């Protein structure tokens, strides 16, 4: 085990003479871990979520072959972005090369429609092959915004493009083509679908309202993925993606698309008595069903995400209209908290009763009880309302404080934790404690495995510490 924290100087920052040995250890550990993951774990430059220690089994959203890599976080873009963070912290081209390989895997898997689906299959006869833009694929052409898939791919490609000074032709072409496709997938009202195969069709611009039919049994839309969605944090992900695209490429189309997204979020706020947001809306801007366990309802989780996104859009545009819906939404959500302080994922339309599901086989039934919930889905969400309200109050007063950067001590502690957890082979080995894992690998409790999420988090911890040390020189 490593020793205690380096002695602190008067400023609270470890003295340079005490930090030097730790910096050297961090540099060596970062290179050792990245070398192992890049040379032993990567396939075609890309990554999945989990690996057995012998690297013979791998999982993304389900079991994967050696020719399949995952786009959905925490797969290829997550690892690639961690490499870029290491490059930014150290200036070592080894990490840029590793990130470039991850970006080139995404180049291979870009769909003809301009985005990505959750996985890329490099086997022309593989089960997950899709209709790739380069002409080597076949089958589906479903670009998706679900779970941050296309958004994370764009962010890695755009940052890699910038790191190469926009001179890597393939990465630059795919990044800008993807952004063009994303803009073409934005509806006239500013919303986005979950999936697109080409430019979206024009639809009337309407304000959200409650359905007049029995939403429990009627009005289900077969192709819900073609409709307006906010599911799984889409508002925040799209806000961050468009902000980053504008920052990197200085193209005003991305700023305008961000404002249109904000306009959609204003339209999508439901009227009283539930002035918040749904996961999914139909053409008439009524909340609609998505998957069979996702009813037409007001949602606690996505509503918090929308509030945070509206504040970012306000800061980017300077337009106060994006703050106007927030007080009503905060008051409603605070009054809707569960006894334990959390928010329900779903609230019944108009009655505002928390909605849950029970499951028998493949059949789901609506219930107001939370005693027999399927374990594959998050039915409740942590409340962020106090922090959101504080941020809103500061914004309105013109006194928003910048996000507090982690202290030098915190960065050092995280770096030491990453160093202590790294084994002699350059691996961060996780032990399965029986919890549900993304991708649900069939591992018994106590099994040891590798995780791309853990790898990326530790690479970022070491990189942030090294960047702090470099800034002090």
Helices and strands as residue ranges (DSSP letters): H 16-36, I 37-41, E 50-52, E 58-59, E 63-64, E 68-70, H 76-90, H 93-109, E 119-121, E 143-144, G 146-148, H 149-163, H 169-184, E 195-196, G 224-226, E 228-229, G 231-233, H 234-249, H 252-268, E 280-281, E 298-299, H 300-317, G 320-322, H 326-335, E 343-344, E 346-347, E 354-360, E 363-367, E 380-381, H 385-396, H 408-421, E 429-431, E 448-451, H 452-472
